[in-house]
């Protein structure tokens, strides 16, 4: 019975740990590779880039606002390929 309790406790800890989502890490705009920034600027003309994050899968999420205040987001791989937009 004691072994069963230990196994149940281990499983509970593992399941609780699996539920946590991977987090995005902030990246300074001046630390983003030039090819990635070039793609972001080309794909979002008229948008002032404000901040960036590194996604758990390694892409850069770059955010900015246009002149009307609308927020734009683009995801760019380290190779300079657009992988998504929001």
C-alpha positions in Angstrom: 0.0 0.0 0.0 2.9 2.4 0.8 4.4 1.8 -2.7 1.1 2.7 -4.3 1.0 6.0 -2.4 4.5 6.8 -3.5 3.6 6.0 -7.1 0.5 8.1 -6.9 2.5 11.1 -5.5 5.1 10.8 -8.3 2.4 10.7 -11.0 0.6 13.7 -9.5 3.9 15.7 -9.5 4.6 14.7 -13.1 1.1 15.6 -14.3 1.2 19.0 -12.5 4.5 19.8 -14.2 3.2 18.9 -17.7 0.4 21.4 -17.4 2.7 24.4 -17.4 3.0 26.2 -20.7 6.4 27.2 -21.9 7.0 30.9 -21.6 8.2 33.4 -24.1 11.4 35.2 -23.2 11.9 39.0 -23.8 14.6 40.0 -26.3 15.9 43.5 -26.7 15.3 44.8 -30.2 19.0 45.5 -30.7 19.7 41.8 -30.0 17.5 40.5 -32.8 19.5 39.3 -35.9 19.6 41.8 -38.7 18.0 39.4 -41.2 15.0 38.9 -38.8 14.6 42.6 -38.3 14.8 43.3 -42.0 12.0 40.8 -42.7 9.8 42.3 -39.9 10.3 45.8 -41.2 9.6 44.8 -44.8 6.4 42.8 -43.8 5.1 45.5 -41.5 5.7 48.9 -43.3 4.6 51.9 -41.3 4.7 50.0 -38.0 7.0 51.2 -35.2 8.6 48.1 -33.7 8.4 48.2 -29.9 9.3 44.9 -28.3 10.2 41.3 -29.1 10.0 37.9 -27.5 11.6 34.5 -28.2 9.0 31.8 -28.5 9.5 28.4 -27.0 10.1 27.0 -30.4 12.8 29.5 -31.2 11.0 32.1 -33.4 11.0 35.8 -32.7 7.7 37.4 -32.0 8.0 41.1 -32.9 5.3 43.6 -31.9 4.7 47.1 -32.9 2.0 49.8 -33.5 1.0 51.6 -36.6 0.1 55.3 -36.7 -3.5 54.6 -35.7 -2.4 52.8 -32.6 -3.2 49.3 -33.9 -0.9 46.6 -32.6 0.7 44.3 -35.1 2.6 41.0 -34.4 4.8 38.9 -36.7 6.6 35.7 -36.0 9.9 35.2 -37.8 12.3 32.3 -37.6 16.0 32.8 -37.0 16.5 32.0 -40.7 14.3 35.0 -41.6 11.1 33.1 -42.6 7.7 34.5 -41.5 6.0 31.7 -39.5 2.9 33.6 -38.4 1.0 36.9 -37.9 -1.5 38.2 -35.4 
